[in-house]
């Protein structure tokens, strides 16, 4: 069964089209992740090796998923777009019933895996499902995306999962889906004037949500903290100030692996998940951060090349969705740790600890690899 799933990868025509540079960047990022997770949790009771090994298991499963997805013709997945969309909505609704409340949010469904306290986060998989289902929809629309009514329909397509995710609440993932929508409809050929108008309307609606208290108090506090973290240095501003201190303390070459003062002192909450970049910045300094950025740049460059070279509209749309997904995560996550973006709880791709995030990202990369291998049409 397994060999049948990956059999297409052994075809000479496809095998020689495998994007080895993209695979190299993925493996390099996973290696950095295991190092960062180990040292981020080493000072915690039961941390260090336990967390790193668990993330290693997540990566192995993710690699299998990536290979299986890459082996399939990506158009097959879009044939099931209605079922994927409905299944995604049902999973997001199930969170409301099955998820325990953690830090005021309901985002995770506990799974009974022996020896592992694992919680599935459906909102992570919603990102990939929206890329697939929206790509299928846009491919059907074709040039008619320039009509304003059709552009609104694509926004409504994304609106349901955005609303369900925001109810959890999870502003970060909601913004990710909107960023994916924008990137994909832009590539599809939407009228730029319509897009600018919708951005202005979105800004107006944000103001209304602020004034009518549709935004949660903690979400407002994050905006206040972004503007001036010193307003509450021991409260809402603590995360950002400690993060900036850690990254600044790394200077040029870092404090050395395992020798980060802020990391070892556990001054930065969630430094193995959303704030994991602080570990890299503190312990490896500007040099390590620059190498990480270069690795991400390679990954994004290969994704952009796939978008540019794909001769199939559906492939281009899926590929640009994946590139937008990674770019948004990278910019927002690093930006919030540096204090130049509000804290919205977006993980650093293939670096932050977590199974759901790793698996969804690697499924997305599997799609990108599959598109790259099939980017040229074969005429018989």
C-alpha positions as CSV (number, residue, x, y, z in Angstrom):
1,X,0.0,0.0,0.0
2,X,2.7,2.5,1.0
3,X,4.9,1.6,-1.9
4,X,2.0,2.2,-4.3
5,X,1.5,5.7,-2.8
6,X,5.0,6.8,-3.5
7,X,5.6,4.8,-6.7
8,X,5.3,7.9,-9.0
9,X,8.5,9.3,-7.4
10,X,10.4,6.4,-8.9
11,X,9.4,7.3,-12.5
12,X,12.6,8.7,-14.1
13,X,10.7,11.7,-15.6
14,X,9.5,12.8,-12.1
15,X,12.5,11.7,-10.1
16,X,14.9,14.0,-12.0
17,X,12.6,17.0,-11.4
18,X,12.7,16.7,-7.6
19,X,13.6,20.1,-6.1
20,X,16.7,19.1,-4.0
21,X,17.3,22.7,-2.9
22,X,13.9,22.8,-1.3
23,X,14.4,19.5,0.4
24,X,17.8,20.7,1.7
25,X,16.2,23.8,3.2
26,X,13.5,21.6,4.9
27,X,16.1,19.2,6.5
28,X,18.2,22.2,7.6
29,X,15.3,23.8,9.3
30,X,14.3,20.6,11.1
31,X,17.9,20.3,12.4
32,X,17.8,23.9,13.7
33,X,14.4,23.1,15.3
34,X,15.6,20.1,17.2
35,X,18.6,22.1,18.6
36,X,16.4,25.1,19.5
37,X,13.7,23.0,21.2
38,X,16.3,21.0,23.2
39,X,18.0,24.1,24.7
40,X,14.7,26.0,25.0
41,X,13.3,23.3,27.3
42,X,16.5,22.0,28.9
43,X,16.0,24.0,32.1
44,X,12.5,22.7,32.5
45,X,11.7,19.6,34.6
46,X,11.4,16.7,32.1
47,X,12.4,19.0,29.2
48,X,15.4,19.0,26.9
49,X,15.8,15.6,25.2
50,X,12.2,14.6,25.8
51,X,10.8,17.5,23.8
52,X,13.4,17.2,21.1
53,X,12.7,13.5,20.6
54,X,9.0,14.1,20.5
55,X,9.5,16.8,17.9
56,X,11.7,14.3,16.0
57,X,8.8,11.9,15.9
58,X,6.6,14.6,14.6
59,X,9.1,15.4,11.9
60,X,9.4,11.7,10.8
61,X,5.6,11.5,10.4
62,X,5.7,14.9,8.6
63,X,8.3,13.7,6.2
64,X,6.2,10.6,5.4
65,X,3.2,12.9,4.7
66,X,5.3,15.2,2.6
67,X,6.6,12.3,0.4
68,X,3.2,10.8,0.0
69,X,1.6,14.1,-1.0
70,X,4.4,15.0,-3.4
71,X,4.0,11.6,-5.1
72,X,0.4,12.3,-6.0
73,X,-0.9,14.5,-8.8
74,X,-2.0,17.6,-7.0
75,X,-5.1,17.9,-9.1
76,X,-6.4,14.8,-7.4
77,X,-6.7,16.6,-4.1
78,X,-8.8,19.4,-5.6
79,X,-11.3,16.9,-6.9
80,X,-12.4,16.4,-3.3
81,X,-12.5,20.2,-2.5
82,X,-16.2,20.2,-1.3
83,X,-15.6,17.3,1.0
84,X,-12.3,18.8,2.3
85,X,-14.1,22.1,2.9
86,X,-17.0,20.6,4.8
87,X,-14.8,18.3,6.8
88,X,-12.6,21.2,7.8
89,X,-15.7,23.2,9.0
90,X,-16.9,20.2,11.0
91,X,-13.5,19.8,12.7
92,X,-13.4,23.4,13.6
93,X,-17.0,23.1,15.0
94,X,-15.9,20.0,16.9
95,X,-13.2,22.0,18.7
96,X,-16.0,24.0,20.4
97,X,-17.3,20.8,22.0
98,X,-14.2,18.6,22.4
99,X,-11.5,21.0,23.3
100,X,-10.6,21.8,26.9
101,X,-10.1,25.5,27.7
102,X,-6.4,26.3,27.8
103,X,-5.3,29.9,28.6
104,X,-8.8,31.1,27.7
105,X,-8.9,29.4,24.3
106,X,-10.4,26.2,22.8
107,X,-8.2,25.2,19.9
108,X,-7.1,21.6,20.5
109,X,-8.7,18.1,20.4
110,X,-7.0,15.7,22.8
111,X,-6.1,12.4,21.1
112,X,-5.6,9.1,23.1
113,X,-2.0,8.3,21.9
114,X,-0.3,6.0,24.4
115,X,2.6,7.6,26.2
116,X,2.1,11.0,24.6
117,X,-0.1,13.9,25.6
118,X,-1.0,15.0,22.1
119,X,-3.6,17.5,21.1
120,X,-4.6,17.9,17.5
121,X,-5.1,21.6,16.3
122,X,-7.5,21.6,13.4
123,X,-6.9,25.3,12.6
124,X,-3.4,24.4,11.4
125,X,-4.8,22.0,8.8
126,X,-7.4,24.6,7.8
127,X,-4.5,26.6,6.2
128,X,-3.7,23.8,3.7
129,X,-7.3,22.9,3.1
130,X,-8.2,26.5,2.3
131,X,-5.2,26.6,-0.2
132,X,-6.5,23.6,-2.0
133,X,-10.2,24.5,-2.0
134,X,-9.7,28.1,-2.9
135,X,-7.3,27.1,-5.7
136,X,-9.9,24.8,-7.2
137,X,-12.5,27.6,-7.0
138,X,-10.3,30.2,-8.5
139,X,-9.2,27.9,-11.3
140,X,-12.9,27.4,-12.2
141,X,-13.5,31.2,-12.1
142,X,-10.6,32.0,-14.4
143,X,-10.6,35.5,-15.8
144,X,-14.0,36.2,-14.2
145,X,-12.2,36.8,-10.9
146,X,-11.9,40.5,-12.1
147,X,-15.7,40.8,-11.5
148,X,-16.3,42.3,-8.1
149,X,-19.1,39.8,-7.3
150,X,-16.8,36.9,-7.9
151,X,-14.1,38.4,-5.7
152,X,-16.6,38.7,-2.9
153,X,-17.6,35.0,-3.4
154,X,-14.0,34.0,-2.9
155,X,-13.8,36.0,0.3
156,X,-17.0,34.3,1.6
157,X,-15.3,31.0,0.8
158,X,-12.6,31.9,3.4
159,X,-15.0,33.7,5.8
160,X,-16.5,30.6,7.3
161,X,-13.3,29.0,8.6
162,X,-12.0,32.5,9.6
163,X,-15.1,33.1,11.8
164,X,-14.9,29.6,13.3
165,X,-11.2,30.0,14.1
166,X,-11.7,33.5,15.5
167,X,-14.3,32.1,17.9
168,X,-11.7,29.8,19.5
169,X,-10.3,32.6,19.6
170,X,-7.2,32.6,17.4
171,X,-6.5,35.9,15.7
172,X,-3.1,34.8,14.3
173,X,-4.5,31.9,12.2
174,X,-7.5,34.0,11.1
175,X,-5.0,36.5,9.7
176,X,-3.0,33.7,8.0
177,X,-6.1,32.6,6.1
178,X,-6.8,36.2,5.0
179,X,-3.2,36.6,3.8
180,X,-3.5,33.3,1.8
181,X,-6.7,34.6,0.3
182,X,-5.1,37.9,-0.7
183,X,-2.0,36.3,-2.2
184,X,-4.1,33.8,-4.2
185,X,-6.7,36.1,-5.6
186,X,-4.0,38.6,-6.5
187,X,-2.2,36.0,-8.6
188,X,-5.5,34.8,-10.1
189,X,-5.9,38.3,-11.6
190,X,-8.3,40.1,-9.3
191,X,-8.6,43.9,-10.0
192,X,-6.1,45.7,-7.8
193,X,-8.7,48.5,-7.3
194,X,-11.1,46.0,-5.8
195,X,-8.4,44.7,-3.5
196,X,-7.4,48.1,-2.3
197,X,-11.0,49.0,-1.6
198,X,-11.4,45.8,0.4
199,X,-8.3,46.6,2.4
200,X,-9.8,50.0,3.3
201,X,-13.1,48.4,4.2
202,X,-11.2,45.8,6.4
203,X,-9.5,48.7,8.2
204,X,-12.8,50.3,8.8
205,X,-14.3,47.1,10.1
206,X,-11.3,46.6,12.4
207,X,-12.1,50.1,13.9
208,X,-15.7,49.1,14.4
209,X,-14.7,45.9,16.1
210,X,-12.4,47.8,18.3
211,X,-15.0,50.4,19.3
212,X,-17.8,47.8,19.8
213,X,-15.5,45.4,21.9
214,X,-15.8,42.6,19.4
215,X,-12.1,42.2,19.9
216,X,-11.2,40.5,23.2
217,X,-9.5,42.6,25.9
218,X,-6.3,40.6,25.6
219,X,-6.2,41.2,21.8
220,X,-6.5,45.0,22.4
221,X,-3.8,44.7,25.1
222,X,-1.5,43.2,22.5
223,X,-2.0,46.2,20.2
224,X,-1.2,48.6,23.1
225,X,1.9,46.5,24.0
226,X,3.0,46.6,20.3
227,X,2.8,50.4,20.4
228,X,4.6,50.8,23.7
229,X,5.6,47.6,25.6
230,X,7.0,49.8,28.5
231,X,3.4,50.7,29.5
232,X,3.2,47.4,31.4
233,X,6.8,45.9,31.5
234,X,5.8,43.2,34.1
235,X,2.5,42.3,32.5
236,X,1.5,42.5,28.9
237,X,4.8,43.9,27.8
238,X,6.8,41.2,29.5
239,X,7.0,38.8,26.6
240,X,8.2,41.3,24.1
241,X,10.7,43.0,26.3
242,X,12.3,39.7,27.4
243,X,12.3,38.6,23.8
244,X,14.1,41.7,22.6
245,X,16.5,41.5,25.5
246,X,17.4,37.9,24.6
247,X,17.9,38.6,20.8
248,X,19.8,41.7,21.5
249,X,22.0,39.8,24.0
250,X,23.1,37.5,21.2
251,X,25.0,40.4,19.5
252,X,27.1,39.2,16.6
253,X,28.1,35.6,17.3
254,X,25.8,34.7,20.2
255,X,26.3,33.6,23.8
256,X,27.0,30.0,22.8
257,X,24.9,26.9,22.5
258,X,23.2,26.2,25.7
259,X,24.5,29.3,27.4
260,X,21.7,31.8,26.7
261,X,21.0,33.7,29.9
262,X,17.4,34.5,29.2
263,X,16.8,31.0,27.8
264,X,18.4,29.1,30.8
265,X,16.7,31.5,33.2
266,X,13.3,30.7,31.6
267,X,12.5,34.4,31.4
268,X,10.7,34.0,28.1
269,X,7.4,32.2,28.2
270,X,6.6,29.8,25.3
271,X,10.2,30.0,24.1
272,X,9.9,26.5,22.5
273,X,6.8,27.5,20.5
274,X,5.9,31.0,19.4
275,X,9.0,32.6,20.8
276,X,11.6,30.0,19.7
277,X,13.5,32.6,17.6
278,X,14.7,34.1,20.8
279,X,16.7,31.0,21.6
280,X,18.4,31.1,18.2
281,X,19.0,34.8,18.3
282,X,20.4,34.7,21.9
283,X,22.7,31.7,21.5
284,X,23.9,32.1,17.9
285,X,23.6,35.8,17.5
286,X,23.3,37.7,14.3
287,X,25.3,35.1,12.4
288,X,22.9,32.3,13.3
289,X,19.9,34.4,12.7
290,X,21.2,35.4,9.3
291,X,21.9,31.7,8.4
292,X,18.3,30.9,9.4
293,X,17.0,33.8,7.3
294,X,19.1,32.6,4.3
295,X,17.6,29.1,4.7
296,X,14.1,30.5,4.7
297,X,15.0,32.7,1.7
298,X,16.1,29.6,-0.2
299,X,12.8,27.9,0.6
300,X,10.7,30.9,-0.5
301,X,12.9,31.4,-3.6
302,X,12.2,27.8,-4.7
303,X,8.5,28.3,-4.1
304,X,8.5,31.4,-6.1
305,X,10.4,29.7,-8.9
306,X,7.7,26.9,-8.9
307,X,5.0,29.6,-9.2
308,X,6.8,31.2,-12.1
309,X,7.6,28.0,-14.0
310,X,4.3,26.1,-13.5
311,X,2.4,25.9,-16.8
312,X,-0.9,25.0,-15.0
313,X,-3.1,27.6,-13.4
314,X,-4.2,25.3,-10.6
315,X,-0.5,24.4,-9.8
316,X,0.4,28.1,-9.8
317,X,-2.5,29.0,-7.4
318,X,-1.6,26.2,-4.9
319,X,2.0,27.1,-5.1
320,X,1.4,30.8,-4.4
321,X,-0.8,29.8,-1.5
322,X,2.0,27.8,0.0
323,X,4.5,30.6,-0.5
324,X,2.2,33.1,1.1
325,X,1.6,30.7,4.0
326,X,5.3,30.4,4.8
327,X,6.1,34.1,4.1
328,X,3.4,35.4,6.4
329,X,4.4,33.0,9.3
330,X,8.1,33.9,8.9
331,X,7.6,37.7,8.8
332,X,5.0,37.9,11.6
333,X,6.7,35.4,14.0
334,X,10.2,37.0,13.7
335,X,8.6,40.5,13.7
336,X,6.7,39.9,17.0
337,X,9.9,38.6,18.7
338,X,11.7,41.7,17.6
339,X,8.9,44.0,18.7
340,X,8.0,45.3,15.3
341,X,4.8,43.2,14.9
342,X,2.0,42.7,17.4
343,X,2.0,39.3,19.3
344,X,-0.6,37.1,17.5
345,X,0.6,33.6,18.3
346,X,1.9,32.5,14.9
347,X,4.5,29.7,15.1
348,X,7.8,29.8,13.2
349,X,7.5,27.3,10.3
350,X,9.4,24.0,10.9
351,X,11.1,25.4,13.9
352,X,8.5,25.9,16.6
353,X,7.5,22.9,18.7
354,X,4.3,21.1,17.8
355,X,2.9,18.3,15.8
356,X,-0.1,19.8,14.0
357,X,1.9,22.8,12.8
358,X,4.8,20.7,11.6
359,X,2.4,18.3,9.7
360,X,0.4,21.0,8.0
361,X,3.5,22.8,6.9
362,X,5.0,19.6,5.5
363,X,1.8,18.6,3.7
364,X,2.0,22.1,2.1
365,X,5.6,21.5,1.1
366,X,4.6,18.1,-0.3
367,X,2.1,20.0,-2.6
368,X,4.9,22.4,-3.6
369,X,7.3,19.6,-4.4
370,X,4.6,17.8,-6.4
371,X,3.8,20.9,-8.4
372,X,7.5,21.5,-9.1
373,X,7.9,18.0,-10.5
374,X,4.9,18.4,-12.8
375,X,5.4,22.1,-13.6
376,X,5.9,21.4,-17.3
377,X,3.0,19.9,-19.3
378,X,3.9,16.7,-21.2
379,X,2.5,16.5,-24.7
380,X,2.1,13.1,-26.4
